[in-house]
Amino acid sequence: MLKRRFGRTEMNLTVLTFGAMRIPPEKDETPEANFERALATLRRGLDVGINHIETARGYGLSEELIGKALQQGVIKRDEFYLTTKIGPRETAAEFDEALRDSMGRMGVDYVDNLDIHGINTPELITMSTSPGGCFDAVKTAIADGRVGHIGFSTHGPVEVIVDAIETNLFESVNLHYYYMNQRNLRAVQAATEKDMGVFIISPTDKGGQLFNPSAKLKELCSPYTPIEFNQRWLLSQPEVHTLSLGAANPWEYDAHLKMANVDGPLSADEQIILNRLDEAMSNVGISFCSNCQACLPCPEDVAIPEILRLRNLVKAFDMVEFGKYRYKMLAYKEEETGERKGGIGHWLPGAQGTFCTDCGDCLPRCPLNLPIPELLRESHSLMSGEVGKRLWE
């Protein structure tokens, strides 16, 4: 499997990272069955050549399962680099306590890389970097050998990501960036200028649920699968170093292995696929949203750019199921009372299109002169459904 230098950390990571979010127990799974599945999945990841395991304190029993695998010798600590993630805390003592707890769960005396998890707002940048806070604990942990390198993960807007990068405190960043969502390109470029490692979060799931593609998307990506083409598109960019693969079962690696050994720019045939995808997106026509964010802020906190981005994907690639998957995570209006409910906060901020009051505040700010209220109503009819939540909420 290809390896890339992870920025100035100098860690030589494989282009696929095993993301351990999905090895904790599934619904109605017994502890024994969960343990067997988790260990088999961890072992297969290393066997196919992956040398980086990434988890988080908030991923259910993930850290404990990694610890059990290490304790039983199913995996060995010198086989892989280890990253865990801890959310911002108010004080250095609180952050240090959480770090020690995570390391205790895994039974390790050092982690190669530690990420401050979920720097999604300006306030969380401040909490993470202010004197007496997280970074004081991080510096102590680096000095005493418990931590090798420090990065951050983010689901925030590109402006927040760039601001966090510009603190010059972090050596790497975990962010969303895919063919289907290129909004964070500026952050990838900013990280590259700082020689930071660039880790792509969940390209197969958050990048479009590519394991369950529409017939149209499969046709456009042929002879590649959508998973293969998205992976190839990402890794054709030298600024991108490693992609998260959140396998829940040992066989789920198979769809990703072919492109884990292909390097360099897109070939002529691959460029043809890219051109087909671009053409399909252009066929959305005059209602296409460029995701420029000029429509924000919305007085009703409607997540206009994200909703219209999902609409683009539904119109261009028939990605209705993915649109529903993401749309249902926005705050929704309770039918009987009209109250705002649900949502996952700063992880995916804003509300569904039913909160639009036709105030027109966004209309003069849109450079494409889109009929935004009308498109929001259409988007709601296309993508509304059950309420959603984050996996480990």
N, C-alpha and C positions, 0 to 999 in steps of 0.2 A: 504494500500500500504506500502511496506517495506520502512524503512528509514535507512539512514546511516550517521554516523558522517562525516562531510565534512572537514576532516583534522583538523588542529589546529584552524580553525575558530570556531569550536565547534557548528556550525549550524547543526541541525539534519534534513537533506534534504531527501525528497522522492527520490526513485531510478529513477523516471522519473521527468524531469523538462520540463515545458512548454516553448519552444522556440518560441518567438513571431515574428519571421522573416516573416511569411507567412500570418499574419492577415491584413496587409495593402491592399489597393484596387487592385483587379485583373483587367485584361484588360476589358474595357467597363463596369465595375461595377459602379453603381451610389454611391454617398456618403452615401445615406440612406441604401442601401443594404449592403455596406461594413460595416457600423456601426453595423447593426443588426447581420451580420455574425461574426464580431470580438467579440462583446459582448457575443454572444451565445457560441463561442469557448472558450473564457476566462472563462466563468462561468462553462462550462462543465469540463474544466481541474481541477478546484478546487473541483467540485462535485465528480469526480472520485478519489479524494484523493491527487492530486498533491499539494505540498506546496511551490513550487519555480517557479517564473516567471523570465525568462531571455530575455532581449532585447538588443538593441544597438541604439546609436544615429544615426547610419547610416542605420537603417532598415526602410526606408520610413516613413510612418505615425505611426509606431508601438508604439512609446512612447506616441503620442497624443491619440491614441485609448485606451491605458491603462489608461491614465489620464481621459478620458471621462467615462470609465467604473467605475473608482473610484469615480468620481464626481457624477455619477448617482446612486451610491450604488449597482451596479450590482455585483461588487466585493468589498471586504473590506480589507483595508491595513493590518489588523491584521490576515488575513487568510493565508498570504504567505510571504516568503522571496523574496526580489526583488534584481535582478542583472541588471545593465546596463553596457554597454561597450563604451569606448571612445578611439579613435585612438591616437597615440602619437602626441604631440605638441612640438614645439621648446622651449616654455617658460612656466613657471608655470602660468603666467597670462592667456595665451591662453587656457591652459588645464582647469583652474578654470572656465573660461568663458563658455567653452563647457559643463562642469559638471553642472553649474547653469542653463544653457539652457535646458539640458536634464531633470533635476529635475523639472524645470518650465513646460515643456511639459507634464510631468506626474502628476504635482500638488502634489508632495511629498516633505517632508522636510528631509527625510533621505532615503538612499538606504543601504540595508544590506551588499551588496557586489558590488564592482566596479572593472571592469576588464579594463586594458589597452589593447586595441583591435588591434590584428594583429601584434604582435611582431614576424615578420617573417624573419628578417635579423639581422646581427650583428650591423648594423648602427641603427636600430630601438631599439635594447637593449640599446645602448648608449644614444639615444635621450630620452628614457623613464626613465633612471636611473641617468643621470648626474645632478650635482648640478645646481639649477636654473631652472630645467625642470619639467616634469610631477610629479615626486615624491615629490617635495616640495609642489605642490598643493595638492597632495594626503594626505600628512602628516597633512597639515592644515585642510583639510576636515574631517579627522579622529578625529583630536583634537577638532573640534567644533561640532562634532556629526552628520555631514551630511552623513558620510560614516562609515560603520562598519568594512569592511575588504577589502583587496586589492589582486587581482589576475591578471592574464593575459591570453589572448586568442592567439592562434597561428595556422597558417597554414604552418609554416616554417619547414625546415629540422631538424632532431632529434638533430643534433649537436647544432643548435641555441637554441632549446627548453631547452636542458640540460644546456647550458651556462646561459640562463635566470633564470633557477631554481637555479643555483649555486650562483646567486647574493644574495640569502637569503632574498630578499626583498618582495617576494610574498607568499601569503598564499594558493593560489590555481592556477590551470592551466586548461584551456579549450584546448583540442587537439583532433586530429584525431587518432583513434585506434579502429580497428574492426577485425573480423576474416579475412576479405578480404584485410586488410592492417595492418600488425602487426609491421611495421617498427618502430613505436614510443614506443615499449615496454620498451626500455631503458629509455625513458623520464618518463614513468609511474613509473618505478622502482625508478628513481632519485627523483621524487616528493614524493613517499612513504617514502623514507629515510628522507625527510625533513618534514614529517607529513603534507603534503599539500593536499588540496582537489583536486580530479581528476574528471573532468567533460568531458564527451565524446561528441564531436560535431556531431550532425546529423547522428547517426548510421544507420538510415533507408534509408536516401538519399545518403550521401557521402559514406556510408558503402556498397553501391552496388545497389541503387535504388530498395530496396528489396520489395517495394510495387508493383513493376512490374517485378517479377522474371521470368527467363527463365523456360521452362518446365523441363529442366534437373536439375536446382537448386531446384525447388519445389520437384522433386522426391528424390533428395539426402537428403533433410531436413525432409522428411516425417517421422513420422506423425505431426511434427511441421511445421509451415510456416517458410520461411526464416527469416522473421522479428522476430518470436519467438525464433528461434535458435540463431540468432546473439545476441539478447538481453540476452538470457540465458547464452551464452558463455561469454559475457562481465560481467554479474553480478555474475557469478561463481567465479570471481576474486575479493577478498575483497579489493584490491587496487583501484578498480573502485567504485566511489560513486554515480554518477548520470548520466543519459543519456538524451540528448536533444530530445524532441519530438516536431517537428515543425508542429503542426496541423494547417491547414487552415480552417477546418470545424469541428463542434462538434463531428461528427461520426468517425473522424479519430483516436480518442483515442482507439477505440475498439480493434484494432489489437494488441495493446501493453499491455493490462491490465492483461491478463492471467499470463505472466511471471513477472509481477511487484510484485507478491506475492510469488515467488519461490526463496528460498535462498540456500546457501551451494554449495559444489562442484558438478560437473556434475554427474548425475546418470549413472548407467551402460548402460541404454538405450540411454541416451544422448551422452555418449562416443562413442557408435556405430555410431551415426550420424556424430560426429566429425571425426571418422576414415574414414567414407565414403567420406567426403569432402576432407580430407587429401589425400586419395588415388586418388581421381579425380585430385587433383592438381599435384600429383606425375606422373600422366599419361601424363602430358605435355611433359615429357621425357627430352631428352638431350638439348632441346631448352628452358627449364625452366630458368627464370632469378631469382636469389635469392635476388635481390634488394639491393645488398651490396654497391652500389654507387661507386665502384672502377673505373668505366668507366669515371667518371666525373673528371675534367671539360671537356666538349666537346668544341673544337675551334669554332663550329658553334652554340653553345648554344642549341643543341638538348636535349630535356628532356628524355634522354635515359632510365634511370631506371623507370620513371613513364610510359613511353610508353610500355616498356616491362612488367611492372606489369599489365597493362591493357590487354596486349596480353595474359598473363598467364590466366586471368579471362575469356577471350573469349574462349581460348582453353580448359580450364578445365570445365567451367560451362555454356558455350554458352551465356555469358553475353555481347552480341554484343551491345545492346542498351546502357548499362551502359558505355561500352568502348567508344562509340561514344559521349555520354554525356560529359565525361571528356576530351576526346581527342580534341574536338572542342574548348575547352577553352585555348588550347595552341596557341602560335603565329603561324600564317600560312603564306604560300608563295602565294602572289597574282599571279594568273595564267598568266596574260598578261605581267606584268612588272617584276615578280620575287621578288618584294619587300616584306619585312617582315611587316605583319600587324596583328592587333588583339592581343590576349593574355590578361591576367589579372594581369600582373606584378608579384610582389612578393607573391601574393596569390596562384599562380600556375605557377612558373617560367619555362622558356624554350620554345622551339619551336617544331613544328611537325617534323616528320621523313623526310619530303621532303628537309629539309635543310642539310641533311647528304651529304657530298662530297666524301665519300669513302676514306677519308684521312688515315684511319687505326689507328689513334692516340689512340683509345680506346681498340683496339684488344689485345695488349700485357698486358694490365692492368686487363683484365677480367679473374678471377680465374677459370671460367667455360669454357673458350675458346669458347665463343659464337660467331657466325658469325654476329656481331651486325648490320652492314650496311644492310645485307640481311634481318634480322628480322625487322628492321625499315621500309624497303620497304613493307614487308608483312603486318606489323601493319597498315601502312597508307592505304593500300588497304582494310583492314578489317574495319577501323574505321573512315575514312575521311568522311566529310559531311559538313553540315552547320556550320557557325561560331557561337561560343557561348560566353556568358559573365556571370559575377556574377549577382545574382538576383537583388541586390540593387546597381549595379554599377552606 
